[in-house]
Amino acid sequence: GAVVSQHPSWVICKSGTSVKIECRSLDFQATTMFWYRQFPKQSLMLMATSNEGSKATYEQGVEKDKFLINHASLTLSTLTVTSAHPEDSSFYICSARQPVWGYNEQFFGPGTRLTVL
Amino acid sequence: KQEVTQIPAALSVPEGENLVLNCSFTDSAIYNLQWFRQDPGKGLTSLLLIQSSQREQTSGRLNASLDKSSGRSTLYIAASQPGDSATYLCAVRLNDYKLSFGAGTTVTVRA
């Protein structure tokens, strides 16, 4: 149980285009999902917290107009990178929160590698 | 702001040797601490989760300790195998469900 999927697993796009990444909780309902980005040999940095049916909460320094997050259902959150540029190339990972034995644990997706040419 | 540091950044050991990975954090008011494994180009696999009230957790060859007052955790991997080669990340959670990650320790186990 507690499986999180991401689609696509990798994407290459031209500079100036928009890219949508999906994050799904396959066997549980997730009221909260998180989006992270990871640069090579660096740690995961939290970008935003996505709550079902409400606006996402962005971390300081993250442009909300550039990284659009939609959490339309209890099993799906999407991240759209608008007008992508080469500096947006990164590994994007989502996680979903699920109550486990009285506490909440995050389960992570496999990640999406974005390359902007 | 919570800062998480992992030392060493990289480690190479011969097969069979025990591994010791260190994680330190600046704010001791954590809810829990979690150790993850990440293979190249892949997502995260949770290894062990230690609640703030616990001192250690064990799973097979893995043992993680937590000293909240000193802001430290250690992951021990006994009798390392080439399949243990990966990057190991620690993350601490404050009460708002957000995780703060360290930069990881990249482990290479030589056959």
Contacts between the chains, C-beta under 8 A, distances in Angstrom:
chain1	res1	chain2	res2	distance
A	6	B	43	7.7
A	32	B	97	6.7
A	34	B	98	7.5
A	34	B	99	7.6
A	41	B	103	7.7
A	42	B	103	6.0
A	43	B	4	7.7
A	43	B	89	6.8
A	43	B	101	4.3
A	43	B	102	5.9
A	43	B	103	4.4
A	43	B	104	6.2
A	44	B	44	7.8
A	44	B	89	7.3
A	44	B	91	7.9
A	44	B	99	7.8
A	44	B	101	4.6
A	45	B	101	7.8
A	46	B	98	5.9
A	46	B	99	7.0
A	46	B	100	7.9
A	49	B	97	7.7
A	49	B	98	7.1
A	91	B	41	7.6
A	93	B	43	5.8
A	93	B	44	7.0
A	95	B	44	8.0
A	95	B	99	7.9
A	97	B	97	6.1
A	103	B	32	7.4
A	103	B	51	7.1
A	104	B	97	6.2
A	105	B	46	7.5
A	105	B	49	6.6
A	106	B	97	7.7
A	106	B	99	6.5
A	107	B	46	7.5
A	108	B	36	7.7
A	108	B	43	5.0
A	108	B	44	4.2
A	108	B	45	7.9
A	108	B	46	7.6
A	109	B	43	5.6
A	110	B	42	6.1
A	110	B	43	4.0
A	111	B	41	7.6
A	111	B	42	6.6
A	111	B	43	4.6
A	113	B	41	6.8
